[in-house]
Structures are given as structure tokens and as C-alpha cells.
């Protein structure tokens, strides 16, 4: 039976989201936030690992041996698998020795004094605190990224009607030019210019539509949605609330409780702990070992043949009859003991001193990183704040220019139809109107984006 290809199902319905809904969905599904959560759990495990490195260790030990020896000479053994054994077999003797030994023991080891214990634990805890601060910073970053993507989609959506209205005007203008030319009142160049204006508006509309799809895809990726899931913004592009703090207050707030700075400070604390850890390599350590066990041993001689001689001091000797016998012996015993060890490094070739110097340089690098991060935050705050302030006037100016441009286009069209002004005047006023409407949309977008940037730097949320 021939295989039939599975027919793909219909694509999912368009997911229409407000900015608030996009933030709720994105912060829940954010891959960077999931990675930050995994990093926290990893550092928690490292804290537990650092703490367990210096806890008592209890081991169960077991040992079992078996050995067999056949000998026709006098035999003395101190081999561990045989034990201590002494056989006198005579000149014609022979013996088979079988030995089974078993041992079961417990061993407890505990570092009584180890100066690496505190630095290792402090470094692990500082790294955990740094990971938690980085997660808080990632929440800000993810929130800004989703907001920025949503605002870009708003801008792309807002530019579609701008180009559509421009296309409507250019279509109407070409129709009028062709009608006027049919009556012999317009030149061929007028028709060509009107056609060029129309095609340029079509090109702009196609580019705007492509930007909408790109913006939708960018937002969907931040929301971790499937590739075939389309999204759309329900909030229209309009100015949000103004930022209510002056520049000095905004800068102070951005530096006062900033998770990224806290993460860098915790990393510096971890590096300080590494300095102490490197120095601890030159300090003594004391360890305790306790052990005890039960031992069982069985010796078996299934074959034991001996021959002896007897004689007088003044006469010859005579051999006695050979004797054969078997024997076995078993028993058990216990043992226990304690050991205290002291280790004091005397000379390590300078490795501890070099490791301490490296760790100290890393601390200095971390301090420079903190200072650099503070300067970057201040610069970002000033940029967002000045942009936010400037766009207020830009919105007002662009709105006024759009209103004036609409009047200018209508007047220019009337003047052209009356034969008073050339078509070039209509094209110029139409292009100025299109630019003014685009500038208005861009200004509103920059207003909202700069506020989102200030929220990122200060941790505030929009009302």
C-alpha cells in the first residue's frame, strides 16, 4: 500500500496581545530567565558541595582473601593471604595449607582544622548571591526587551496607514493627471512624475509591511512561541505617561538598588574569598581518622604428612613410620584505632604566593568592572532621559507639521487642477506630509522607548 504524506493542519490563529499580556507571557516563558534560574540552582549545589567537603566521611570497608600452598619443606609464612604460620615437616614431609580471611570495617575521617573551609564556603555563597542578583537584573533586561519589541511592532503597524494614505493620494493624483492630460491640459512629464510618485509609495508600503512581519517574528521569539504562531499588537501607538523625575534623582535611583552592581560586588567578594583560599594553602591542617573492624580467619591443612628419625647418641639413627593427618583452625578478632595527622607545607615552589597574587589582581579587576558599570549606567540614564525630554517637543512639532502638510497637499492639488502650479509642487507637499506623519510616529515611539529605558535603569514600572 503506498504511503501517503500527512497533510499539514491549518496554522494557529493569530495571537493578539496587549503590552501587559505580552510582558506576562514573555516573563513566564523567557529563556534567559530560565537560564538564570538554572544558574541559581547550580550555585546552590556548589554551596552544598563546598560545605560537604569538610564534613565527616564514613566509609564501609570490606576485604576477603583465599590462598592455598602445597609444600614439602619446612614452611614459614607472613604473607597477608596466609598469615603467620610455621611448619616443620621433616625430611620427607608434605603439607597443603588453605587459608580464608575476611574483614569488615568502618573508617571515619574528619578534618579537624583546615583553613580552606571558610574561604571555600564564602566564595560559594557569594557566587550564589551574585547569581540571584543577575536573575533580578535579567528580569529587568527581559522586560525591556519584550517592551522594546512590542513598541517596534507598534511603530511598524503605525507606518502602514501612513504609507497607505500616501498611496491613496498618489493614486488619486495619477488619476487626475491622466484625466487632465486626456483633455490636452497636462504634459507627458506630469504623467511620468505622477507614476513615479505612485510607485515610490508602493515600494514604501511593501517595505513597511515587511517590517511588520519582521517585528512580529522578533516579538514571537522573545515570547518563546512556536515558529508558526503569529502575533499581533492590540495596543495602538500613542504617547505613554511622561517620566516624572529629574535627571539627578533618576541617576541616584539607578545606582541605589541596581542588581547588576550588586552582582558585581558579590563577585568581588567571591574573589576576596579566593585570596584567602590561596593564602590558606600555606597554613597547617589537622585531620582525624578513626577505624574499627571485625576479622575472621580459617586455616585448613587437609594434608599434613611428616617423617621423623630416632637414634642413640653412640649408634645409628632409624626413621620412624611416616605420619599423615589433617587439621584446621578458625577464629575471629576485632581491632580499632585512631590517627591524627598534621600537615604543614614548608616549600611549594612559590605556587601559593603566585596564586594569592593572581587572586588579588582579579579583585582589582572586579573593582574596575564595578566602576565601569556605574559609568555605563549613568551614561545610559542621561541618554534615555535627554531623549525622553527632547521627544516631547518633537511630537508637538511633528503633529503640527502633519496638520500643516495635509492643508498644503489639498491646496497644491487644487492649484494643480486649476493650472496655477506644476505637479512638482504637489509631489513636494505630498512627500513632506508623508515625512511628517512618519516623524510623528517615530517620535511617539522614541518617547515610549526612552521611558522603557529609564524603567530598565531604575527598576520602575509604568503606571
Helices and strands as residue ranges (DSSP letters): E 15-17, H 19-29, H 31-52, E 57-71, E 75-77, E 85-87, E 94-114, H 116-182, H 188-222, E 231-233, H 247-256, H 259-280, E 285-306, E 309-311, E 317-319, E 323-343, H 351-417, H 423-458
